Amino acid sequence: MLVSETMTTSVKTAKADTPVKELANIMCLNNISGLPVIDDEGNIVGIVSEKDLLKKMFPDMKEIADEGKPDFEEMEKKYSDALELIADDIMTKNVSSVTSDMPIMKAASLMCVRNIRRIPVVDGGKLVGIISIGDVHKAIYQNTLTA
């Protein structure tokens, strides 16, 4: 089974200058946990995950523990400051990707090794879809039922 048989082709995307507030809205309203960031030609330039967003919006708990008494006013300011950022400020720029002609188990292996839940599908450098570990699981399960 190939990635092309399982991937989602209607992918919600963002641009590098998309505000963090808009990224959060897109993810929440569409029940998705990440967005590829593309340039005007459709080339992938980064990816933003919920985890990336949350890291910027909320303080690091280890820092709070090390400091002893948390400064809640400062935490609130960090949250407000994070909403003023753009995708380029928080996105992962070194993006792993797969191609549509790759076997889905190879794509799943790459996701497991890199500890990521979704991976962009690119052909010729252009974003053509996205595949998640859940998509792989569902495809294999459905294939097993029909075998």
URSUL-V452573 format. One record per pair of residues at least 24 apart in sequence whose ideal C-beta (glycine too) atoms are under 10 Angstrom apart, sorted by the first residue. I is the first residue (numbers start at 1). J is the second residue. D is the distance in Angstrom with one decimal. If there is no record, write none. Layout:
i j d
I J D
I J D
This chain:
i j d
1 103 6.9
1 104 5.0
1 105 7.9
1 136 8.9
1 139 6.0
1 140 7.4
1 142 9.9
1 143 6.2
2 99 9.3
2 100 6.9
2 101 5.9
2 102 6.8
2 103 6.2
2 104 6.6
2 106 9.7
2 107 9.1
2 139 9.9
3 98 5.6
3 99 6.9
3 100 5.2
3 101 7.2
3 102 4.9
3 103 7.5
3 104 5.6
3 106 8.4
3 107 5.3
3 108 9.7
3 119 9.0
3 121 5.7
3 128 9.6
3 129 7.7
3 130 9.9
3 131 5.6
3 135 9.2
3 136 8.9
3 139 9.7
4 99 8.7
4 100 3.9
4 101 6.6
4 102 8.7
4 104 9.3
4 121 7.8
4 123 9.1
4 128 8.5
4 129 7.8
4 131 9.4
5 100 9.0
5 104 7.5
5 139 7.1
5 143 9.4
6 100 9.8
6 104 5.4
6 107 8.5
6 108 9.9
6 121 9.6
6 129 9.1
6 131 5.9
6 132 9.3
6 135 5.1
6 136 6.5
6 137 10.0
6 138 8.0
6 139 4.3
6 140 9.0
6 142 9.6
6 143 9.6
7 98 8.6
7 100 6.7
7 102 10.0
7 104 8.8
7 107 8.8
7 119 9.4
7 120 9.4
7 121 4.9
7 128 7.7
7 129 3.7
7 130 6.3
7 131 4.4
7 132 9.1
7 135 7.0
7 136 9.9
7 139 9.7
8 32 9.5
8 118 9.2
8 121 8.7
8 129 5.7
8 130 5.4
8 131 7.1
8 132 7.9
8 135 6.9
9 100 9.4
9 121 8.5
9 127 9.9
9 128 6.8
9 129 4.6
9 130 8.5
10 129 8.6
10 130 9.5
11 35 8.3
11 36 6.3
11 38 9.1
11 118 9.9
11 120 7.9
11 121 8.6
11 127 6.6
11 128 8.4
11 129 6.1
11 130 4.9
12 36 8.5
12 130 9.0
13 37 7.0
13 38 5.0
13 42 8.7
13 44 8.7
13 47 9.8
13 48 10.0
13 87 10.0
13 120 9.5
13 127 6.9
13 130 9.3
14 38 7.7
14 45 10.0
14 46 8.6
14 47 9.2
14 48 6.4
14 86 9.2
14 87 5.0
14 88 9.8
14 91 8.2
15 39 7.5
15 40 8.0
15 45 8.8
15 46 10.0
15 86 8.8
15 87 6.8
15 88 8.9
16 45 6.1
16 46 6.9
16 48 10.0
16 86 6.9
16 87 5.4
16 88 4.1
16 89 9.2
16 91 7.4
16 93 9.6
17 86 5.2
17 87 7.0
17 88 6.8
18 48 8.4
18 86 6.3
18 87 4.6
18 88 8.7
18 91 9.5
19 83 7.7
19 84 7.7
19 85 7.5
19 86 5.7
19 87 8.0
19 89 9.9
20 48 8.5
20 52 9.4
20 53 6.6
20 56 7.1
20 57 7.9
20 81 9.9
20 82 6.1
20 83 5.7
20 84 7.4
20 85 4.5
20 86 6.6
20 87 7.3
20 89 7.5
20 90 6.6
21 82 9.2
21 83 5.0
21 84 8.3
21 85 9.0
21 86 9.8
22 86 9.1
22 87 8.7
23 48 5.7
23 49 10.0
23 50 9.5
23 52 8.9
23 53 6.5
23 85 9.2
23 86 8.7
23 87 6.0
23 90 8.2
23 91 9.1
24 48 9.7
24 50 8.6
24 53 6.0
24 54 9.6
24 57 8.2
24 82 9.6
24 83 8.2
27 53 7.5
32 118 8.4
32 130 9.0
32 132 9.2
33 117 6.6
33 118 7.0
33 132 8.3
34 91 10.0
34 92 9.5
34 116 8.6
34 117 7.5
34 118 5.3
34 119 9.6
34 120 9.3
34 130 8.1
34 132 8.7
35 87 7.8
35 91 8.7
35 118 9.7
35 120 10.0
35 130 9.2
36 91 9.3
36 95 7.6
36 97 8.9
36 118 9.0
36 119 9.6
36 120 4.8
36 121 9.5
36 122 9.1
36 127 5.5
36 129 9.6
36 130 6.6
37 86 9.9
37 87 5.1
37 88 7.7
37 90 9.9
37 91 5.1
37 92 9.0
37 93 8.7
37 95 8.4
37 120 9.7
37 127 9.5
38 120 9.1
38 126 8.5
38 127 5.5
39 127 9.9
41 125 8.5
41 126 7.5
42 122 9.3
42 124 9.7
42 125 8.4
42 126 4.5
42 127 5.6
42 128 8.7
43 122 8.2
43 124 9.4
43 125 5.2
43 126 6.3
43 127 7.4
44 95 5.6
44 97 6.5
44 120 5.3
44 121 9.6
44 122 5.9
44 125 7.7
44 126 8.0
44 127 5.0
45 87 9.2
45 88 8.4
45 91 7.9
45 93 7.1
45 95 7.8
45 127 9.8
46 87 6.9
46 88 7.3
46 90 9.0
46 91 3.4
46 92 6.0
46 93 4.9
46 94 8.6
46 95 6.1
46 120 9.9
47 87 9.4
47 91 6.1
47 92 5.3
47 93 8.6
47 94 9.6
47 95 5.1
47 96 8.7
47 97 9.1
47 116 8.7
47 118 8.2
47 119 8.7
47 120 6.6
47 130 9.3
48 87 5.5
48 88 9.5
48 89 9.8
48 90 6.1
48 91 4.7
48 92 7.5
49 90 9.2
49 91 8.9
49 92 7.4
49 116 8.0
49 117 7.9
49 118 8.0
50 117 9.6
51 90 10.0
51 92 9.6
51 116 9.8
51 117 9.4
52 87 9.2
52 89 9.6
52 90 4.8
52 91 6.6
52 92 6.6
53 82 7.9
53 85 9.4
53 87 9.9
53 90 6.6
53 91 10.0
54 82 9.3
54 90 9.9
55 82 9.1
55 90 7.6
56 81 8.5
56 82 4.3
56 83 9.2
56 85 6.3
56 89 7.6
56 90 5.1
57 81 9.2
57 82 4.4
57 83 7.6
57 85 9.3
57 90 9.3
58 82 8.3
92 116 9.1
95 119 8.5
95 120 6.4
95 122 8.9
95 127 10.0
96 120 8.1
97 121 6.9
97 122 4.6
97 123 9.7
97 125 9.3
97 127 8.5
97 130 9.5
98 122 7.6
98 123 10.0
98 129 9.4
98 130 9.7
98 131 6.9
99 123 5.9
99 124 9.2
99 128 8.7
100 128 6.0
100 129 6.8
100 131 9.3
102 131 9.3
104 131 7.2
104 135 8.1
104 136 5.1
104 137 9.9
104 139 6.2
104 140 7.5
104 143 9.5
105 136 7.6
105 140 8.1
107 131 5.8
107 132 9.9
107 133 9.1
107 135 9.3
107 136 6.8
108 132 9.8
108 133 6.3
108 135 9.3
108 136 4.5
108 137 8.3
108 139 9.7
108 140 8.5
109 136 9.8
111 136 7.8
112 136 9.9
